[in-house]
Amino acid sequence: MTYCLAIKVDEGLVFASDSRTNAGVDHVSTYSKMHSFSWADNRFFVLLSSGNLATTQAVVKRVKADSEDAGGASLRTVSDMDAAANYLGKISTDIQRIQVERDTAKSNFEATFIFGGQIAGQEPAIFLVYPQGNYIHESAEHPFLQVGETKYGKPILDRAIRPNTQLELAGRCALVSINSTIRSNLTVGPPVELLIFAKDSLNGGRRLALTENDPFYRALSDAWNEGIRHALNGLPPFDWEDELKTAQMVQEAGYPQSMG
């Protein structure tokens, strides 16, 4: 399993992913699921991958090869972000079809991607590209996309992320979302990769790879845990709690309690 997410806010984009892949209980490996493609001052894209590893690696390899071929369609030549997402969906379905045709074991070669970035002069965008090649983009009501083991980290994003959320704050929220998922599901694991892209920068963004023992990652996790405990203790009490507390104070002071 995996967990990848992307967030779009007014100031830019955030991408985050875990690095655990598995092909059964006895075969757990670590692979980067974050791939970036940049042409300085012109366009910048990020691809987060989930699903069959052979398919996702083949898709990334094809995207790189097409970008080096000046004569064909590629991320370097698409006119807008929708065309880029459509191009990626076509490559994914083509590769899945080839994998299925030569497979005799009826394996599942499906792959799902989160794709985003910006082309100079246009707005940044993020997309969820399904195995069938079709795609959706984020909405103003839910300015984030997830793939993989989404249920543990989604409530955090639902409560915290808005279009006007500050970019670095959105980045920390993405890390907390992944950290919470890792704590609840063993199929998701570090290193955690984070990329923060400021709108119109087109320079590759700021990228971090955080291990489980990274001081910043551990401090972030500890601060979140402490914050949850503090918030829990600050929740309003039930009506009867004040009555019980008053009765206890009276008892401790040695005053006789009212008989009725």
BAFI-3210 file (N, C-alpha, C; in Angstrom, 3 decimals, decimal comma, padded with zeros to 6 digits):
// residues 260
n [1|2|3|4|5|6|7|8|9|10|11|12|13|14|15|16|17|18|19|20|21|22|23|24|25|26|27|28|29|30|31|32|33|34|35|36|37|38|39|40|41|42|43|44|45|46|47|48|49|50|51|52|53|54|55|56|57|58|59|60|61|62|63|64|65|66|67|68|69|70|71|72|73|74|75|76|77|78|79|80|81|82|83|84|85|86|87|88|89|90|91|92|93|94|95|96|97|98|99|100|101|102|103|104|105|106|107|108|109|110|111|112|113|114|115|116|117|118|119|120|121|122|123|124|125|126|127|128|129|130|131|132|133|134|135|136|137|138|139|140|141|142|143|144|145|146|147|148|149|150|151|152|153|154|155|156|157|158|159|160|161|162|163|164|165|166|167|168|169|170|171|172|173|174|175|176|177|178|179|180|181|182|183|184|185|186|187|188|189|190|191|192|193|194|195|196|197|198|199|200|201|202|203|204|205|206|207|208|209|210|211|212|213|214|215|216|217|218|219|220|221|222|223|224|225|226|227|228|229|230|231|232|233|234|235|236|237|238|239|240|241|242|243|244|245|246|247|248|249|250|251|252|253|254|255|256|257|258|259|260]
n.u [000,854|000,271|000,718|-000,030|-000,184|-001,461|-001,594|-003,305|-002,931|-003,455|-000,913|000,678|001,798|001,770|003,388|003,442|004,711|004,901|007,383|007,197|006,894|005,307|005,216|003,665|003,773|006,367|008,035|009,050|009,882|011,751|011,032|011,282|008,426|007,997|008,417|009,980|009,848|011,428|011,700|013,515|012,198|010,055|008,333|007,106|006,730|005,262|005,109|003,364|003,327|001,340|000,503|000,995|004,397|006,063|004,587|004,425|007,134|007,744|006,104|007,234|009,754|009,045|007,937|010,220|011,794|010,204|010,340|012,882|012,782|012,485|010,580|008,034|004,926|005,035|005,750|007,188|006,173|003,396|000,381|-001,102|-002,133|-004,231|-003,901|-001,454|-002,112|-003,843|-002,091|-000,390|-002,243|-002,789|-000,297|-000,054|-002,247|-001,522|000,872|-000,052|-001,689|000,190|001,652|-000,300|-000,858|001,405|001,466|000,928|-000,123|-002,299|-001,951|-002,292|-001,901|-002,498|-002,190|-002,167|-002,024|-000,957|-000,767|000,806|001,572|002,976|002,671|004,394|002,858|000,354|-002,136|-001,236|-001,912|-003,454|-003,933|-005,770|-005,012|-006,553|-006,379|-007,638|-007,039|-008,520|-009,189|-009,380|-009,585|-008,578|-010,867|-012,326|-013,583|-012,429|-009,328|-007,297|-005,746|-005,716|-004,153|-004,118|-003,676|-005,848|-007,613|-006,774|-005,300|-006,941|-008,959|-007,457|-006,611|-009,110|-010,033|-008,108|-007,056|-007,422|-008,058|-006,703|-004,770|-001,541|001,452|003,761|002,639|000,692|002,419|003,484|001,144|000,648|002,752|002,034|-000,333|000,622|002,288|000,418|-000,905|001,116|001,482|-000,820|-001,037|000,785|001,573|002,296|005,113|008,234|011,166|009,777|008,767|008,749|007,612|007,618|006,178|006,378|004,063|004,534|007,290|008,760|011,148|011,794|011,224|011,186|012,579|012,329|013,603|012,688|013,675|012,612|013,928|014,727|015,508|013,816|011,452|010,757|010,394|008,213|006,249|006,117|005,272|002,751|001,427|001,444|-000,044|-002,558|-003,237|-003,363|-005,464|-007,513|-007,730|-008,701|-011,295|-014,822|-016,454|-018,723|-022,061|-022,492|-019,974|-018,982|-020,617|-019,808|-017,186|-017,518|-018,728|-016,658|-014,717|-016,005|-016,095|-013,356|-012,712|-013,881|-016,470|-019,863|-022,009|-024,930|-028,138|-030,175]
n.v [-001,185|002,354|005,909|008,934|012,461|015,620|019,141|022,118|025,496|029,063|030,175|028,292|024,891|021,721|018,635|015,276|012,106|008,655|005,991|003,262|000,087|-002,978|-006,447|-008,557|-010,172|-010,902|-009,408|-006,475|-003,260|-000,213|002,542|005,562|007,536|009,915|012,062|014,495|016,992|019,394|022,467|025,141|028,326|027,927|025,612|023,323|020,155|017,644|014,233|011,818|008,469|005,467|002,068|-000,731|-001,486|-002,007|-000,886|001,860|002,594|002,192|004,121|006,536|006,308|006,432|009,026|010,575|009,828|010,710|013,429|014,031|013,744|015,736|015,792|014,751|014,395|015,566|016,275|018,539|019,862|020,125|022,094|023,072|022,482|020,628|019,252|018,103|016,325|014,650|013,580|012,123|010,241|008,786|007,595|005,953|004,119|002,922|001,590|-000,127|-001,785|-003,059|-004,450|-006,238|-007,769|-009,381|-010,874|-013,859|-014,597|-013,259|-010,816|-007,780|-004,811|-002,184|001,362|004,380|007,922|010,988|014,122|017,203|020,748|023,587|025,666|028,265|031,430|030,418|029,045|027,185|023,638|020,585|017,066|013,997|011,048|008,363|004,691|004,080|006,172|008,507|011,603|013,758|017,032|019,111|020,750|023,891|023,557|021,270|021,407|019,477|016,345|012,781|009,531|005,977|004,724|006,409|007,070|007,558|009,923|011,838|013,210|015,196|016,882|017,692|019,299|021,302|022,399|025,035|027,155|029,572|028,868|029,168|028,504|027,048|026,141|024,455|022,545|021,457|020,394|018,398|016,637|015,867|014,550|012,324|011,226|010,487|008,505|006,598|005,804|004,407|002,420|-000,235|-000,704|001,603|003,650|005,296|006,398|009,749|011,888|015,286|018,038|021,423|023,859|027,054|029,291|030,329|030,150|028,133|026,727|024,269|023,975|023,353|020,555|017,775|014,865|012,749|010,745|008,271|008,881|011,455|014,632|016,931|015,765|014,053|015,949|017,340|015,330|014,784|017,284|017,456|015,295|016,171|018,475|017,431|016,109|018,333|019,761|017,932|017,921|020,451|020,461|021,218|020,448|017,769|018,420|017,317|017,057|019,381|019,452|017,116|017,801|019,978|018,688|017,016|018,878|019,974|017,754|017,258|019,534|019,100|019,827|019,266|017,504|018,595|017,440|017,190]
n.w [000,000|-000,153|000,447|-000,840|-001,364|-002,484|-002,248|-002,985|-002,602|-002,316|-002,460|-003,674|-004,327|-002,645|-002,251|-001,124|-000,022|000,982|001,166|000,986|-000,503|-001,376|-002,165|-001,134|002,114|002,787|001,228|001,322|000,305|-000,341|-002,238|-004,047|-004,552|-005,647|-008,322|-010,252|-012,839|-014,667|-016,409|-016,515|-015,696|-017,350|-017,100|-014,574|-013,119|-011,003|-010,167|-008,456|-007,543|-007,450|-006,977|-009,220|-009,315|-011,521|-013,583|-012,805|-012,794|-015,488|-016,656|-015,686|-016,877|-019,593|-019,731|-019,232|-021,449|-023,618|-023,180|-023,934|-026,615|-029,213|-031,182|-030,585|-028,638|-025,309|-021,819|-022,012|-024,168|-024,072|-024,085|-021,940|-018,465|-018,332|-020,742|-020,174|-018,077|-019,493|-021,378|-019,661|-018,661|-020,999|-021,573|-019,316|-019,596|-022,025|-021,336|-019,312|-020,868|-022,516|-020,575|-019,612|-021,899|-022,252|-020,004|-018,154|-015,796|-014,931|-013,522|-011,582|-013,075|-012,654|-012,124|-010,273|-010,286|-008,791|-010,105|-010,822|-011,073|-012,807|-015,659|-017,258|-017,008|-016,592|-014,309|-011,363|-010,900|-009,734|-010,239|-010,115|-011,522|-012,886|-013,167|-015,572|-017,196|-017,223|-015,416|-012,494|-010,965|-008,186|-005,869|-004,817|-002,398|-001,366|-001,405|-002,028|-002,936|-002,706|-002,662|-002,318|000,953|002,354|004,445|007,113|007,166|006,040|007,680|009,000|006,929|005,970|008,069|008,318|005,886|003,655|000,784|001,329|003,142|004,549|002,707|003,720|006,084|005,090|004,085|006,471|007,486|005,606|006,188|008,804|008,211|006,780|008,739|010,714|009,304|008,947|011,601|012,010|010,096|008,920|006,338|005,165|005,048|006,134|004,223|004,257|001,716|000,795|-001,057|-001,655|-003,532|-004,642|-006,028|-009,382|-009,208|-010,576|-010,284|-009,319|-006,634|-003,033|-001,663|000,504|002,133|004,566|007,171|009,609|011,947|011,657|012,997|012,677|011,688|013,806|015,848|014,829|014,859|017,639|018,600|017,417|018,619|021,294|021,011|020,317|022,708|024,400|023,231|023,613|026,408|026,713|025,842|026,175|029,278|030,325|031,587|034,137|035,192|036,443|038,691|040,019|040,540|042,278|044,455|045,215|046,032|048,248|049,921|050,313|051,731|054,123|054,773|055,693|053,486|051,721|052,741|051,075]
ca.u [000,000|001,013|-000,071|000,493|-001,163|-001,075|-002,429|-003,219|-003,355|-003,257|000,514|001,423|001,446|002,510|003,324|004,057|004,533|005,733|008,309|007,116|006,187|005,371|004,632|003,454|004,250|007,801|008,823|008,809|011,022|011,621|011,225|010,722|007,200|007,918|009,249|009,795|010,310|011,555|012,355|013,642|011,490|009,024|007,329|007,562|005,721|005,549|004,315|003,349|002,873|000,774|000,038|001,995|005,691|006,558|003,865|004,807|008,503|007,709|005,503|008,248|010,787|008,497|007,824|011,572|012,242|009,456|010,803|014,153|012,497|011,942|009,580|006,750|004,230|005,738|005,479|007,904|005,506|001,944|-000,004|-001,664|-002,081|-005,162|-003,248|-000,402|-002,770|-004,352|-000,901|000,037|-003,229|-002,626|000,904|-000,343|-003,093|-000,735|001,814|-000,832|-002,137|001,357|001,963|-001,331|-000,757|002,502|001,397|000,150|-000,561|-003,430|-001,543|-002,912|-000,896|-003,064|-001,440|-002,859|-001,042|-001,264|000,084|000,566|002,653|002,594|003,284|004,563|001,736|-000,896|-002,330|-000,861|-003,037|-003,156|-004,881|-005,727|-005,126|-006,984|-005,797|-008,287|-006,528|-009,284|-008,629|-010,130|-008,722|-009,033|-011,932|-012,130|-014,080|-011,443|-008,162|-006,242|-006,016|-005,015|-004,216|-003,582|-004,295|-006,205|-008,602|-006,210|-004,795|-007,921|-009,611|-006,571|-006,684|-010,468|-010,201|-007,075|-006,635|-008,286|-007,259|-005,860|-003,785|-000,168|002,075|004,568|001,724|000,127|003,453|003,525|-000,086|000,856|003,609|001,242|-001,270|001,359|002,741|-000,724|-001,171|002,172|001,243|-002,022|-001,017|002,160|001,910|002,796|006,313|009,252|011,269|008,699|009,254|007,910|008,037|006,833|006,375|005,763|003,453|005,322|008,748|009,244|012,565|011,976|010,686|011,996|012,293|012,904|013,431|012,755|013,634|011,862|014,721|015,106|015,142|012,648|010,281|010,392|009,876|006,885|005,371|005,940|004,470|001,373|000,865|001,206|-001,140|-003,812|-003,544|-003,750|-006,798|-008,461|-007,933|-009,389|-012,677|-015,792|-016,854|-020,140|-022,729|-022,382|-018,604|-018,854|-021,282|-018,940|-016,005|-017,925|-018,934|-015,348|-014,079|-016,672|-015,660|-011,960|-012,646|-014,437|-017,790|-020,924|-022,767|-026,354|-028,939|-031,299]
ca.v [000,000|003,604|007,102|010,145|013,538|016,928|020,233|023,380|026,697|030,268|030,482|027,279|023,479|020,845|017,217|014,447|010,681|007,712|005,308|001,806|-000,740|-004,389|-007,456|-009,653|-009,939|-011,156|-008,620|-005,048|-002,487|001,241|003,215|006,908|007,651|011,307|012,304|015,870|017,309|020,854|023,245|026,404|029,528|027,589|024,704|022,417|019,149|016,603|013,028|010,895|007,210|004,439|000,912|-001,690|-000,822|-002,117|000,099|003,233|002,835|002,301|005,418|007,566|006,160|006,928|010,481|011,121|009,600|011,605|014,807|014,177|013,640|017,052|015,704|014,185|014,961|015,359|017,320|019,745|020,516|020,278|023,510|023,464|021,437|019,565|018,457|017,321|015,220|013,744|012,900|011,143|009,174|007,950|006,782|004,950|003,068|002,200|000,698|-001,188|-002,712|-003,858|-005,358|-007,276|-008,622|-010,347|-011,530|-015,094|-014,871|-012,373|-009,878|-006,458|-003,832|-000,845|002,398|005,654|008,984|012,392|014,893|018,636|021,657|024,866|026,139|029,713|032,224|029,738|028,752|025,839|022,708|019,209|016,121|012,585|010,317|007,002|003,662|004,103|007,306|009,725|012,331|014,831|018,011|019,518|021,750|024,935|023,038|020,279|021,729|018,471|015,043|011,690|008,212|004,946|004,546|007,813|007,361|008,020|011,287|012,755|014,140|016,329|017,785|018,256|020,317|022,341|022,977|025,939|027,800|030,652|028,358|029,544|027,402|026,204|025,496|023,334|021,521|020,773|019,622|017,201|015,727|015,322|013,611|011,093|010,678|009,833|007,295|005,640|005,297|003,569|001,393|-000,678|-000,783|002,928|003,835|006,257|007,862|010,596|012,950|016,489|019,074|022,648|024,642|028,381|029,694|031,123|030,040|027,307|026,453|022,959|023,948|022,893|019,117|017,145|013,433|012,662|009,411|008,179|009,456|012,827|015,486|017,770|014,900|013,599|017,103|017,607|014,287|014,999|018,496|017,146|014,448|017,005|019,375|016,689|015,917|019,632|020,078|017,033|018,407|021,734|020,338|021,577|019,292|017,439|019,203|016,723|017,081|020,495|019,060|016,153|018,519|020,753|017,745|016,545|019,972|020,068|016,611|017,441|020,627|018,610|020,364|018,278|017,692|018,844|016,220|017,169]
ca.w [000,000|-000,228|000,720|-001,474|-001,362|-003,015|-001,752|-003,726|-001,882|-003,128|-002,597|-004,417|-004,248|-001,743|-002,596|-000,091|-000,269|001,713|000,258|001,178|-001,473|-001,006|-003,044|-000,209|003,480|002,911|000,275|001,547|-000,194|-000,293|-003,516|-004,116|-005,325|-006,079|-009,492|-010,709|-014,187|-014,631|-017,441|-015,776|-016,158|-018,321|-016,537|-013,530|-012,838|-010,014|-010,350|-007,334|-008,125|-006,587|-007,733|-009,672|-009,417|-012,892|-014,393|-012,451|-013,263|-016,947|-016,984|-015,443|-017,904|-020,862|-019,639|-019,406|-022,829|-024,500|-022,965|-024,636|-028,043|-029,593|-032,241|-030,191|-027,491|-024,043|-020,836|-022,429|-025,296|-023,893|-024,064|-020,651|-017,458|-018,690|-021,783|-019,515|-017,380|-020,514|-021,910|-018,674|-018,638|-022,195|-021,385|-018,296|-020,160|-023,042|-020,663|-018,671|-021,906|-022,917|-019,467|-019,552|-023,080|-022,150|-018,695|-018,154|-014,430|-014,639|-012,488|-011,615|-013,473|-012,564|-011,412|-010,102|-010,110|-008,526|-011,010|-010,688|-011,424|-013,401|-016,898|-017,159|-017,459|-016,269|-012,894|-010,918|-010,814|-009,360|-010,805|-009,764|-012,783|-012,580|-014,036|-016,884|-017,957|-016,942|-014,279|-011,855|-010,305|-006,858|-005,841|-003,804|-001,126|-000,924|-002,243|-001,905|-003,537|-002,034|-003,277|-001,441|002,279|002,560|005,486|008,380|007,055|005,456|008,616|009,290|005,784|005,926|009,099|008,340|004,610|002,911|-000,265|001,850|004,092|004,210|001,984|004,601|007,018|004,340|004,044|007,767|007,585|004,786|006,949|009,903|007,605|006,494|010,013|011,334|008,534|009,268|012,951|012,028|009,061|008,711|004,923|004,786|005,849|005,719|004,313|003,763|000,826|000,765|-002,004|-001,544|-004,756|-004,588|-007,298|-010,334|-009,023|-011,693|-010,037|-008,702|-005,282|-001,905|-001,506|001,686|002,354|006,017|007,755|010,854|013,032|011,338|014,140|012,374|011,569|015,145|016,583|014,290|015,376|019,081|018,794|017,045|019,675|022,474|020,673|020,409|024,126|024,950|022,724|024,272|027,775|026,669|025,369|027,225|030,090|030,436|032,626|035,474|035,687|037,387|039,938|040,694|041,003|043,453|045,553|045,650|046,755|049,545|050,716|050,687|052,703|055,379|055,047|055,502|052,255|051,896|052,826|050,145]
c.u [000,889|000,126|000,651|-000,601|-000,571|-002,082|-002,216|-003,761|-003,026|-001,782|001,293|000,906|002,334|002,307|004,018|003,767|005,368|006,604|008,231|006,335|006,277|004,683|004,385|004,110|005,765|008,651|008,438|010,053|010,735|011,963|010,627|009,497|007,003|008,927|008,957|010,435|010,294|012,259|012,357|012,943|010,394|007,941|007,953|006,429|006,215|004,583|004,478|002,689|002,375|000,300|001,182|003,322|006,249|005,888|004,333|006,224|008,547|007,122|006,529|009,333|010,309|008,386|009,187|012,042|011,525|009,950|012,122|013,995|011,784|010,780|008,207|006,112|004,980|005,307|006,159|007,137|004,007|001,594|-000,523|-001,686|-003,061|-004,570|-002,149|-001,001|-003,307|-003,216|-000,436|-000,938|-003,101|-001,397|000,622|-001,183|-002,360|000,187|001,071|-001,283|-000,993|001,703|000,978|-001,174|000,337|002,510|000,511|-000,434|-001,745|-003,119|-002,294|-001,831|-001,409|-002,165|-002,274|-001,816|-001,703|-000,259|-000,229|001,769|002,132|003,364|003,306|003,367|000,379|-000,973|-001,782|-002,115|-002,546|-004,283|-004,687|-006,018|-005,400|-006,328|-006,392|-007,850|-007,314|-008,773|-009,619|-009,125|-009,340|-010,173|-011,636|-012,579|-013,107|-010,175|-006,993|-006,706|-005,174|-005,119|-003,593|-004,375|-004,696|-006,958|-008,006|-005,772|-005,794|-008,570|-008,766|-006,652|-008,047|-010,621|-009,272|-006,852|-007,747|-007,442|-006,325|-004,879|-002,379|000,595|002,882|003,712|001,051|001,137|003,554|002,279|000,026|001,711|002,855|000,254|-000,588|001,821|001,614|-001,067|-000,154|001,938|000,084|-001,984|000,425|002,541|002,377|004,008|007,289|010,298|010,044|009,307|008,230|008,486|007,074|007,188|005,628|005,265|004,382|006,828|009,395|010,711|012,809|011,496|011,681|011,609|013,048|012,647|013,704|012,663|012,864|012,587|015,203|014,637|013,901|011,382|009,808|009,808|008,461|005,871|005,084|005,053|002,997|000,700|000,519|000,045|-002,495|-004,215|-004,006|-005,158|-007,856|-008,766|-008,705|-010,812|-013,656|-016,266|-018,345|-020,747|-022,479|-020,977|-018,388|-019,494|-020,420|-017,711|-016,336|-018,096|-017,608|-014,629|-014,679|-016,209|-014,236|-011,810|-013,234|-015,791|-018,831|-021,711|-024,246|-027,126|-030,100|-031,639]
c.v [001,234|004,733|008,300|011,205|014,793|017,952|021,451|024,502|027,908|030,544|029,433|025,873|022,749|019,401|016,424|012,984|009,873|006,967|003,787|001,156|-002,180|-005,249|-008,706|-009,373|-010,027|-010,320|-007,147|-004,271|-000,998|001,822|004,616|006,906|009,069|011,557|013,720|016,069|018,831|021,384|024,689|027,551|029,223|026,696|023,762|021,470|018,190|015,455|012,139|009,603|006,229|003,286|-000,002|-001,004|-000,882|-001,085|001,511|003,551|002,994|003,636|006,536|007,509|006,706|008,453|011,131|010,985|010,534|013,041|015,076|014,103|014,911|016,952|015,235|014,903|014,626|016,437|018,627|020,534|020,728|021,744|023,978|022,264|020,302|018,665|017,586|016,118|014,191|012,937|011,807|009,962|008,242|007,046|005,648|003,808|002,274|001,174|-000,432|-002,227|-003,630|-004,881|-006,521|-008,265|-009,680|-011,095|-012,767|-015,415|-014,014|-011,430|-008,561|-005,426|-002,397|000,089|003,672|006,720|010,263|013,205|016,372|019,454|022,948|025,090|027,657|030,452|031,618|029,464|027,365|024,960|021,356|018,312|014,747|011,813|008,850|005,986|003,656|005,287|008,588|010,373|013,346|015,823|018,412|020,532|022,776|024,442|022,023|020,441|020,763|017,178|013,997|010,423|007,211|004,843|005,915|008,091|007,922|009,490|012,299|013,694|015,361|017,360|018,460|019,429|021,520|023,074|023,793|026,598|028,884|030,183|028,719|028,318|026,475|025,491|024,295|022,195|020,751|019,907|018,327|016,181|015,088|014,285|012,274|010,432|009,926|008,529|006,216|005,014|004,306|002,421|001,033|-000,764|000,556|003,224|004,842|005,581|008,569|011,700|014,081|017,461|020,241|023,549|025,967|028,781|030,621|031,003|029,241|026,907|025,106|022,869|023,513|021,445|018,550|015,648|013,184|011,215|009,444|008,852|010,876|013,757|016,346|016,929|014,422|014,744|017,442|016,605|014,496|016,209|018,241|016,301|015,272|017,966|018,693|016,483|017,221|020,011|019,212|017,510|019,724|021,669|020,662|020,336|018,993|018,213|018,646|016,775|018,206|020,156|018,086|016,844|019,337|019,849|017,247|017,613|020,120|018,954|016,782|018,534|020,237|019,163|019,283|018,577|017,874|017,525|016,256|018,508]
c.w [000,000|000,263|000,108|-001,432|-001,984|-002,524|-002,645|-002,857|-002,748|-003,403|-003,390|-004,167|-003,243|-002,203|-001,498|-000,384|000,703|000,697|000,355|000,045|-001,008|-002,043|-002,217|001,125|003,570|001,957|000,389|001,148|-000,061|-001,658|-003,423|-005,010|-005,854|-007,206|-010,001|-012,077|-014,317|-015,866|-016,935|-016,488|-017,173|-017,745|-015,522|-013,177|-011,758|-010,241|-009,120|-007,808|-007,080|-007,459|-008,125|-009,954|-010,832|-013,796|-014,086|-012,915|-014,769|-017,388|-016,804|-016,509|-019,242|-020,849|-019,843|-020,842|-023,792|-024,379|-023,667|-026,144|-028,482|-030,570|-031,821|-029,026|-026,211|-023,056|-021,219|-023,487|-025,096|-023,661|-022,723|-019,712|-017,765|-019,771|-021,185|-018,796|-018,368|-021,137|-020,949|-018,619|-019,823|-022,070|-020,403|-018,863|-021,223|-022,383|-019,949|-019,690|-022,348|-021,838|-019,425|-020,707|-022,962|-020,806|-018,778|-016,781|-014,012|-013,476|-012,646|-011,912|-013,377|-011,759|-011,383|-009,781|-009,591|-009,319|-010,837|-011,081|-012,009|-014,690|-016,843|-017,759|-017,170|-014,765|-012,553|-010,823|-010,338|-009,873|-010,187|-011,048|-012,473|-013,525|-015,448|-017,741|-017,761|-015,662|-013,731|-011,275|-008,974|-006,973|-004,760|-002,429|-000,526|-001,773|-002,049|-002,569|-002,828|-002,870|-002,324|-000,162|002,812|003,855|006,771|008,317|006,548|006,466|008,947|008,172|005,709|006,888|008,911|007,021|003,971|001,817|000,259|002,926|003,633|003,705|002,893|005,645|006,351|004,228|005,344|007,960|006,774|005,523|008,112|009,371|007,314|007,781|010,721|010,622|008,855|010,640|012,989|011,030|008,714|007,247|004,361|005,662|005,282|004,825|003,721|002,908|000,765|-000,241|-001,897|-002,722|-004,642|-005,973|-008,080|-010,143|-010,147|-011,536|-009,365|-007,274|-004,230|-001,607|-000,313|001,633|003,833|006,469|009,064|012,010|012,739|012,467|013,875|012,318|012,938|015,977|016,126|014,843|016,863|019,349|018,460|018,126|020,921|022,228|020,754|021,863|024,767|024,501|023,395|025,684|027,810|026,167|026,499|027,971|029,935|031,615|034,022|036,049|036,690|038,733|040,726|041,268|042,256|044,670|046,101|046,457|048,150|050,465|051,210|051,733|054,041|055,716|054,862|054,238|052,559|051,897|051,832|049,680]
res [m|t|y|c|l|a|i|k|v|d|e|g|l|v|f|a|s|d|s|r|t|n|a|g|v|d|h|v|s|t|y|s|k|m|h|s|f|s|w|a|d|n|r|f|f|v|l|l|s|s|g|n|l|a|t|t|q|a|v|v|k|r|v|k|a|d|s|e|d|a|g|g|a|s|l|r|t|v|s|d|m|d|a|a|a|n|y|l|g|k|i|s|t|d|i|q|r|i|q|v|e|r|d|t|a|k|s|n|f|e|a|t|f|i|f|g|g|q|i|a|g|q|e|p|a|i|f|l|v|y|p|q|g|n|y|i|h|e|s|a|e|h|p|f|l|q|v|g|e|t|k|y|g|k|p|i|l|d|r|a|i|r|p|n|t|q|l|e|l|a|g|r|c|a|l|v|s|i|n|s|t|i|r|s|n|l|t|v|g|p|p|v|e|l|l|i|f|a|k|d|s|l|n|g|g|r|r|l|a|l|t|e|n|d|p|f|y|r|a|l|s|d|a|w|n|e|g|i|r|h|a|l|n|g|l|p|p|f|d|w|e|d|e|l|k|t|a|q|m|v|q|e|a|g|y|p|q|s|m|g]
***
